[in-house]
Amino acid sequence: MKKFIIVDDHPLYRKGVSLLIEQRLGLECVGESSTVAEATDMIAKTLPYLAIIDISLQNGSGLDLVSSARTSWPALKILVLSMHDENLYGERAVRSGAKGYVMKHETPERLIDAITDVLAGRLAISDNLRNRLVENISSGLRSSIDPRIALTNRELEIFSLIGKGYGASDIATRLNLSVKTINAHQDRMKNRLGLLTAGELRRLAFDWIAGNI
């Protein structure tokens, strides 16, 4: 029986997803976690065949976990299951090493189909994301103004929250960081994106979110 783990910061959601997978696919859940550190230890101890990972985790980014896990355990198959829109994070998740991306509002059948694809070695992503990946690879796209490329995983998470109208204090609370740290990230984002003011950063974030959701 193939083993899997699920990494998400909502215990009830973790339990529901793990039961669904066990019942529908006959896989064995060997662990649940809500943090990057716990998940890393869990993978090392249980050596699962599949890891289902959310992007927003306690004290860390799921995308960083995807990248580090794929580096340390190349055979591990990873599916990202997230509330975040695929247009915002799908490409980055795949580039980090995920073999699939499913949004949490999708149906149980869609999740089961995606896991089946990943287990079979197929890429479980939408046609839109697949086309964008092909276009970017063929054109060698590396635009410095595209936040998906210019920003780090943590910066992209903060940038997305700015675009959704959250202030520095709210973002700090959501991500368990200090306001000082959030402001430092915003300064680095301005430099990376060639912006001069916090107002320009907010406008770009608002426009980018509006154009991708």
Backbone bond lengths (Angstrom), bond angles and torsions (degrees), N, CA, C in turn:
res aa  C-N    CA-C-N  psi(-1)  N-CA   C-N-CA  omega(-1)  CA-C   N-CA-C  phi
1 M - - - 1.467 - - 1.531 109.67 -
2 K 1.325 116.27 129.66 1.460 120.38 -179.37 1.527 110.48 -75.87
3 K 1.329 114.76 141.93 1.463 121.30 -176.07 1.530 110.66 -101.62
4 F 1.335 115.11 149.94 1.462 119.06 175.43 1.521 109.57 -143.74
5 I 1.333 115.07 160.06 1.463 121.62 172.10 1.520 108.05 -125.93
6 I 1.321 115.80 160.11 1.459 120.49 176.38 1.526 108.48 -129.63
7 V 1.329 115.63 132.25 1.462 122.00 -176.58 1.522 108.20 -120.26
8 D 1.322 116.34 108.85 1.459 122.81 -176.48 1.526 107.37 -157.85
9 D 1.329 117.25 147.48 1.465 118.46 -176.29 1.525 113.91 -91.74
10 H 1.332 117.44 14.74 1.465 121.31 176.04 1.532 108.89 -119.40
11 P 1.338 118.49 105.02 1.468 122.05 -174.57 1.526 114.67 -56.23
12 L 1.331 117.70 -43.46 1.461 119.84 -179.12 1.521 111.31 -64.67
13 Y 1.327 116.12 -39.34 1.463 119.47 178.96 1.530 110.07 -66.07
14 R 1.327 116.59 -43.54 1.468 120.39 177.99 1.521 110.68 -55.13
15 K 1.330 115.30 -48.23 1.459 119.73 -176.75 1.525 111.52 -63.21
16 G 1.334 116.68 -42.33 1.457 119.65 179.55 1.514 112.62 -63.07
17 V 1.322 116.70 -43.53 1.467 120.64 -179.76 1.525 110.74 -66.97
18 S 1.323 117.06 -42.53 1.465 119.48 -178.91 1.528 111.11 -63.93
19 L 1.332 117.68 -40.02 1.464 120.66 177.85 1.523 111.28 -65.18
20 L 1.333 116.10 -40.96 1.467 120.20 178.32 1.522 110.64 -59.37
21 I 1.313 116.67 -46.63 1.462 120.80 -177.54 1.525 111.02 -66.94
22 E 1.320 117.00 -41.69 1.465 119.95 179.33 1.525 110.92 -62.86
23 Q 1.333 116.73 -42.38 1.457 120.65 -176.98 1.526 112.58 -73.40
24 R 1.331 116.77 -39.80 1.468 120.12 -174.23 1.526 113.37 -86.98
25 L 1.327 117.42 -31.49 1.464 119.72 -174.19 1.527 113.54 -116.94
26 G 1.325 117.02 -7.99 1.455 119.36 177.93 1.514 114.59 71.46
27 L 1.328 117.22 21.04 1.457 120.78 176.83 1.527 109.55 -86.14
28 E 1.317 116.48 163.01 1.466 121.30 -179.25 1.525 110.54 -110.63
29 C 1.329 116.72 121.00 1.463 120.84 175.92 1.528 108.38 -79.86
30 V 1.337 116.31 119.64 1.465 120.20 -177.59 1.527 112.04 -108.38
31 G 1.339 116.30 6.93 1.452 117.77 176.78 1.510 113.58 173.13
32 E 1.331 114.91 151.25 1.459 122.83 174.76 1.519 108.18 -129.83
33 S 1.337 116.08 146.71 1.458 119.73 -177.33 1.518 110.05 -150.07
34 S 1.342 115.78 159.14 1.463 120.62 178.40 1.522 112.67 -121.92
35 T 1.336 117.85 -3.10 1.462 120.69 -178.31 1.519 110.98 -130.84
36 V 1.329 115.18 159.97 1.463 120.88 178.90 1.527 110.51 -64.19
37 A 1.326 116.98 -43.84 1.467 120.42 -177.78 1.524 111.69 -63.56
38 E 1.333 116.64 -45.89 1.464 120.30 178.72 1.522 110.83 -61.78
39 A 1.329 115.71 -43.14 1.459 120.11 -178.19 1.523 111.31 -63.99
40 T 1.325 116.80 -41.15 1.462 120.68 179.50 1.524 110.66 -61.82
41 D 1.323 117.20 -44.88 1.465 121.08 177.35 1.526 110.78 -63.15
42 M 1.332 116.19 -39.97 1.458 120.98 -178.16 1.527 111.08 -64.47
43 I 1.325 116.37 -42.56 1.464 120.17 178.86 1.524 110.14 -62.65
44 A 1.333 116.15 -43.86 1.463 120.46 -179.31 1.530 111.81 -61.78
45 K 1.324 116.97 -36.54 1.466 121.13 -176.12 1.528 112.95 -82.85
46 T 1.337 117.21 -36.82 1.468 119.88 -172.95 1.524 113.80 -102.24
47 L 1.342 117.59 -19.40 1.469 122.81 -178.58 1.534 111.85 46.91
48 P 1.319 117.79 61.61 1.467 120.63 -179.05 1.521 111.86 -70.38
49 Y 1.320 114.97 160.64 1.462 120.95 175.92 1.521 110.47 -82.13
50 L 1.346 116.19 -30.15 1.463 122.55 -174.73 1.524 109.96 -136.52
51 A 1.331 115.87 140.01 1.467 121.39 172.90 1.519 108.63 -125.42
52 I 1.324 116.12 128.95 1.462 121.91 176.19 1.522 106.82 -106.50
53 I 1.329 116.67 119.28 1.462 121.23 -167.83 1.524 111.11 -128.09
54 D 1.329 115.81 133.02 1.465 121.74 172.57 1.524 108.74 -86.72
55 I 1.323 116.91 159.97 1.464 120.80 179.71 1.522 111.34 -80.52
56 S 1.328 117.01 -45.41 1.465 121.33 -176.98 1.526 109.92 -90.37
57 L 1.329 115.76 108.83 1.457 121.41 -178.85 1.521 110.21 -122.94
58 Q 1.313 115.96 165.41 1.460 119.99 176.28 1.529 109.27 -70.22
59 N 1.326 115.80 127.19 1.468 121.71 174.80 1.521 113.78 60.53
60 G 1.320 117.30 35.48 1.455 118.32 177.00 1.508 113.09 167.67
61 S 1.320 115.32 172.85 1.459 122.40 -179.38 1.521 110.41 -105.67
62 G 1.331 115.45 133.96 1.449 119.92 176.37 1.511 112.75 -62.44
63 L 1.329 117.46 -30.48 1.459 120.31 178.82 1.521 111.09 -67.08
64 D 1.326 116.91 -37.00 1.467 119.63 175.45 1.526 110.46 -63.89
65 L 1.331 116.06 -38.30 1.463 120.19 177.46 1.521 110.81 -65.10
66 V 1.327 116.97 -42.60 1.464 120.72 177.70 1.524 110.22 -56.21
67 S 1.325 115.99 -49.30 1.460 121.03 -177.50 1.527 112.12 -63.34
68 S 1.320 117.10 -47.56 1.468 120.00 -177.78 1.526 111.72 -68.82
69 A 1.338 116.66 -36.85 1.462 119.98 -179.91 1.520 111.26 -66.99
70 R 1.319 116.96 -40.66 1.461 120.29 178.96 1.527 111.08 -66.66
71 T 1.335 116.46 -33.17 1.462 119.88 177.90 1.526 110.95 -69.72
72 S 1.325 116.23 -43.66 1.468 120.63 -177.18 1.524 113.10 -79.16
73 W 1.327 117.05 -32.85 1.468 121.93 -178.82 1.533 108.92 -131.51
74 P 1.324 117.73 79.31 1.476 121.56 -174.16 1.524 114.37 -57.63
75 A 1.320 117.54 -27.67 1.469 120.08 -178.24 1.524 112.64 -80.00
76 L 1.327 117.73 -12.48 1.466 121.18 -178.07 1.524 110.87 -66.54
77 K 1.320 116.24 128.81 1.463 121.06 177.00 1.529 108.31 -93.84
78 I 1.336 115.83 131.98 1.465 120.47 -173.72 1.521 110.72 -124.32
79 L 1.326 115.39 131.45 1.461 122.51 173.00 1.521 107.96 -118.77
80 V 1.320 117.29 127.28 1.458 121.18 175.45 1.525 108.61 -89.18
81 L 1.327 115.82 127.18 1.467 122.80 177.99 1.519 106.63 -122.78
82 S 1.336 116.94 108.56 1.460 119.09 -168.16 1.518 112.82 -142.67
83 M 1.345 115.13 156.84 1.454 121.26 173.25 1.523 111.28 -78.03
84 H 1.336 117.13 -16.49 1.458 120.96 -175.96 1.528 110.99 -76.65
85 D 1.327 115.24 141.01 1.453 121.13 -177.43 1.525 111.16 -60.58
86 E 1.322 115.40 138.54 1.463 121.23 179.27 1.520 112.20 -57.86
87 N 1.342 117.05 -33.74 1.458 120.29 179.91 1.522 112.13 -62.89
88 L 1.329 116.74 -26.24 1.458 120.42 -178.82 1.522 112.24 -87.08
89 Y 1.319 116.81 -40.11 1.463 119.96 -170.49 1.528 115.06 -123.23
90 G 1.312 118.43 -9.64 1.457 120.17 -174.36 1.513 114.19 -59.11
91 E 1.333 116.25 -49.31 1.463 119.71 -178.60 1.519 111.23 -63.41
92 R 1.324 116.17 -42.93 1.464 119.55 -179.72 1.529 110.64 -64.50
93 A 1.329 117.53 -38.29 1.464 120.40 179.10 1.524 110.97 -62.05
94 V 1.331 116.26 -44.21 1.464 120.28 179.75 1.521 110.54 -65.56
95 R 1.320 116.75 -42.90 1.464 119.95 179.01 1.530 111.50 -65.29
96 S 1.327 116.68 -26.50 1.468 120.40 178.21 1.523 112.11 -77.84
97 G 1.333 116.51 -17.10 1.456 119.73 177.63 1.509 115.98 127.06
98 A 1.334 118.15 -0.83 1.463 120.39 178.03 1.524 110.50 -71.03
99 K 1.320 116.09 147.11 1.456 121.66 178.86 1.527 112.26 -102.52
100 G 1.336 115.89 1.81 1.455 119.27 178.02 1.512 110.80 -167.11
101 Y 1.332 115.20 159.43 1.468 120.82 179.62 1.524 108.06 -143.61
102 V 1.331 116.27 120.93 1.460 122.01 179.10 1.519 108.27 -129.65
103 M 1.333 116.36 136.24 1.460 120.52 177.31 1.531 109.94 -87.99
104 K 1.326 115.77 148.39 1.457 120.79 -173.06 1.523 114.02 -66.97
105 H 1.323 117.91 -19.64 1.464 118.43 -179.99 1.527 112.11 -81.86
106 E 1.328 117.44 -5.68 1.461 119.63 -178.46 1.527 110.72 -76.72
107 T 1.322 116.05 167.72 1.462 121.73 -173.02 1.531 111.94 -75.70
108 P 1.334 117.11 158.10 1.467 119.73 174.53 1.527 112.21 -56.60
109 E 1.335 116.42 -35.57 1.457 120.07 179.66 1.524 111.14 -63.21
110 R 1.344 116.18 -39.26 1.464 119.96 178.31 1.527 110.45 -63.69
111 L 1.328 117.20 -41.27 1.462 120.56 178.66 1.524 110.88 -64.08
112 I 1.321 116.86 -45.88 1.466 120.47 -179.97 1.523 110.53 -61.83
113 D 1.337 117.05 -42.74 1.468 120.56 178.16 1.528 110.76 -61.56
114 A 1.335 116.27 -41.58 1.464 120.20 -179.26 1.527 110.92 -64.88
115 I 1.317 116.90 -43.46 1.465 119.93 178.48 1.522 110.41 -63.15
116 T 1.325 116.60 -41.49 1.461 120.76 177.71 1.520 110.87 -58.71
117 D 1.335 116.43 -43.61 1.464 120.53 178.08 1.523 111.26 -62.35
118 V 1.324 116.40 -46.85 1.469 120.58 -178.60 1.527 110.68 -61.49
119 L 1.324 117.28 -43.44 1.460 120.83 179.58 1.520 111.82 -63.73
120 A 1.333 116.01 -28.76 1.461 120.96 179.97 1.526 112.52 -87.26
121 G 1.334 116.32 0.87 1.455 119.71 178.63 1.509 114.66 88.82
122 R 1.336 116.34 11.13 1.464 120.09 179.14 1.527 110.29 -98.17
123 L 1.334 115.68 155.40 1.458 121.63 178.61 1.528 108.85 -84.26
124 A 1.317 117.15 121.45 1.467 122.03 -176.16 1.520 110.38 -101.09
125 I 1.325 115.97 80.61 1.458 121.92 178.83 1.518 109.03 -137.35
126 S 1.329 116.07 165.74 1.460 120.42 -179.64 1.523 110.83 -72.44
127 D 1.331 116.06 162.82 1.463 120.53 177.18 1.521 111.26 -62.40
128 N 1.331 116.91 -37.27 1.470 119.90 179.85 1.524 111.40 -62.02
129 L 1.321 116.85 -45.63 1.461 120.02 179.24 1.520 110.73 -67.16
130 R 1.311 117.07 -39.81 1.466 120.52 178.75 1.526 110.70 -60.01
131 N 1.339 116.37 -43.95 1.462 120.36 179.88 1.521 111.47 -64.80
132 R 1.339 116.60 -39.68 1.461 119.74 -179.66 1.525 111.24 -66.30
133 L 1.324 116.91 -39.04 1.456 120.23 177.76 1.521 110.89 -62.32
134 V 1.322 116.04 -43.34 1.465 120.29 179.37 1.519 110.63 -63.46
135 E 1.337 116.59 -44.28 1.466 120.58 -179.90 1.523 111.60 -62.32
136 N 1.322 116.84 -44.00 1.458 120.37 -178.16 1.518 112.31 -67.79
137 I 1.326 116.26 -38.35 1.460 119.62 178.39 1.523 110.57 -67.43
138 S 1.337 116.25 -43.98 1.463 119.75 -177.09 1.517 112.55 -69.01
139 S 1.337 117.33 -30.90 1.464 120.54 -178.21 1.520 112.56 -94.10
140 G 1.355 116.64 -7.74 1.452 119.81 -177.69 1.513 112.43 65.44
141 L 1.336 117.16 33.61 1.463 121.54 -175.35 1.519 111.33 -61.47
142 R 1.339 116.01 126.39 1.458 122.06 174.76 1.523 108.77 -144.81
143 S 1.304 117.63 46.33 1.462 121.66 -174.49 1.517 111.59 -63.01
144 S 1.336 117.04 130.55 1.459 121.11 -179.11 1.520 111.89 -72.13
145 I 1.348 118.53 -16.28 1.456 120.95 -177.76 1.524 111.72 -93.25
146 D 1.331 117.96 -10.35 1.457 120.74 178.96 1.526 108.63 -81.14
147 P 1.337 118.45 112.02 1.467 120.47 -177.47 1.517 113.68 -57.37
148 R 1.338 117.86 -29.63 1.456 119.88 -179.55 1.515 111.68 -63.79
149 I 1.333 116.44 -23.33 1.458 121.41 -178.22 1.520 111.47 -104.84
150 A 1.336 117.02 -39.90 1.464 121.13 -172.25 1.521 113.87 -77.89
151 L 1.339 118.00 -26.70 1.459 120.92 -171.95 1.525 112.63 -102.26
152 T 1.332 115.29 153.84 1.461 120.13 173.06 1.529 109.18 -72.91
153 N 1.325 116.61 170.89 1.462 120.21 -179.96 1.524 111.87 -58.71
154 R 1.334 117.21 -46.55 1.459 120.53 179.71 1.522 110.86 -65.07
155 E 1.330 117.41 -41.57 1.461 120.75 179.46 1.520 111.34 -63.37
156 L 1.323 116.85 -39.93 1.462 119.77 179.21 1.524 110.63 -65.05
157 E 1.323 116.99 -36.81 1.463 120.91 177.66 1.527 110.35 -63.45
158 I 1.330 116.60 -44.81 1.464 121.14 178.93 1.521 110.48 -67.47
159 F 1.327 117.14 -42.35 1.461 122.20 179.17 1.526 110.69 -58.59
160 S 1.337 116.72 -42.46 1.464 121.06 179.47 1.525 111.20 -64.21
161 L 1.328 117.08 -39.89 1.465 120.52 178.90 1.524 111.18 -68.13
162 I 1.335 117.29 -36.95 1.470 120.35 174.51 1.522 109.55 -59.80
163 G 1.324 115.94 -43.76 1.456 120.59 -179.61 1.511 113.62 -65.16
164 K 1.321 116.73 -21.84 1.464 121.29 177.83 1.522 112.20 -92.06
165 G 1.343 116.06 5.74 1.455 120.33 173.51 1.513 116.43 96.79
166 Y 1.307 118.48 5.86 1.459 120.63 -179.56 1.530 110.83 -80.00
167 G 1.332 116.27 140.87 1.449 121.63 174.62 1.516 111.35 -87.97
168 A 1.335 116.23 174.26 1.465 120.57 -176.29 1.522 112.14 -59.46
169 S 1.332 117.27 -40.72 1.463 120.42 -179.23 1.526 111.71 -65.08
170 D 1.341 116.14 -43.00 1.467 120.29 179.21 1.527 111.02 -64.58
171 I 1.330 116.18 -42.26 1.464 120.48 179.99 1.522 110.21 -63.80
172 A 1.333 115.68 -42.57 1.462 119.77 179.12 1.524 111.11 -58.99
173 T 1.322 116.58 -42.08 1.465 120.93 179.50 1.524 111.20 -65.19
174 R 1.331 117.12 -44.74 1.465 121.67 -178.28 1.524 111.91 -63.56
175 L 1.331 116.61 -36.09 1.463 120.76 -174.24 1.527 113.39 -100.96
176 N 1.330 116.47 4.58 1.467 121.04 -179.41 1.526 112.03 57.69
177 L 1.324 115.31 42.99 1.458 122.04 178.30 1.525 108.76 -123.68
178 S 1.321 117.02 168.40 1.460 120.68 176.40 1.524 110.02 -84.93
179 V 1.333 116.42 156.63 1.465 120.70 176.17 1.525 109.70 -60.91
180 K 1.321 117.05 -37.31 1.467 121.09 178.17 1.525 111.18 -58.96
181 T 1.321 116.40 -41.23 1.468 120.55 178.53 1.523 111.03 -66.15
182 I 1.327 117.12 -41.80 1.465 120.67 178.31 1.525 110.17 -61.83
183 N 1.321 117.24 -44.00 1.468 120.39 179.36 1.526 111.30 -63.39
184 A 1.329 116.65 -37.46 1.465 119.97 177.84 1.524 110.65 -64.82
185 H 1.335 116.49 -40.53 1.468 120.26 176.15 1.531 110.34 -61.86
186 Q 1.325 117.30 -41.53 1.459 120.22 -179.83 1.529 111.05 -63.26
187 D 1.321 117.57 -38.84 1.464 120.36 177.46 1.530 110.77 -62.57
188 R 1.325 116.65 -42.39 1.465 119.57 178.85 1.525 111.14 -66.90
189 M 1.341 116.50 -36.73 1.465 119.68 178.25 1.522 111.36 -63.91
190 K 1.317 116.83 -40.77 1.468 120.23 177.68 1.520 110.30 -59.24
191 N 1.314 116.99 -43.00 1.462 120.38 179.42 1.521 111.62 -65.17
192 R 1.313 116.81 -44.07 1.462 120.72 -178.29 1.530 111.68 -64.98
193 L 1.334 116.23 -34.59 1.467 120.86 -175.59 1.522 112.90 -97.05
194 G 1.325 117.66 3.11 1.458 121.30 177.46 1.515 113.81 70.28
195 L 1.329 117.12 34.63 1.462 121.86 -178.45 1.528 109.98 -107.73
196 L 1.344 115.55 155.51 1.457 120.20 -176.17 1.519 113.60 -103.08
197 T 1.320 117.35 -33.36 1.464 120.04 -173.07 1.528 111.85 -127.06
198 A 1.344 114.45 162.52 1.464 120.12 175.88 1.522 110.89 -64.90
199 G 1.338 116.44 -32.49 1.459 120.29 177.62 1.517 111.88 -63.41
200 E 1.332 117.19 -40.95 1.464 120.44 177.38 1.529 110.58 -64.13
201 L 1.329 115.69 -38.61 1.462 119.55 178.72 1.524 110.58 -63.97
202 R 1.334 117.09 -43.21 1.469 120.27 179.04 1.520 111.21 -63.40
203 R 1.331 116.85 -44.15 1.475 119.57 -179.08 1.523 111.06 -62.62
204 L 1.340 116.26 -42.87 1.462 119.19 178.67 1.524 110.45 -63.67
205 A 1.335 116.34 -40.94 1.467 120.10 179.65 1.527 111.24 -64.51
206 F 1.341 116.88 -43.90 1.470 120.73 177.89 1.528 110.53 -59.92
207 D 1.339 116.10 -48.04 1.462 120.83 -177.80 1.525 111.11 -64.67
208 W 1.322 115.92 -39.54 1.463 119.75 -177.51 1.524 111.34 -68.34
209 I 1.318 116.48 -42.79 1.462 120.12 176.98 1.527 110.31 -62.92
210 A 1.330 116.79 -44.56 1.472 120.83 -179.23 1.518 111.34 -61.40
211 G 1.313 117.20 -33.57 1.456 120.77 -177.89 1.509 114.28 -83.99
212 N 1.339 117.70 -10.40 1.458 120.88 -175.71 1.512 114.00 -114.93
213 I 1.342 117.76 -5.72 1.473 120.19 179.53 1.522 110.10 -117.38
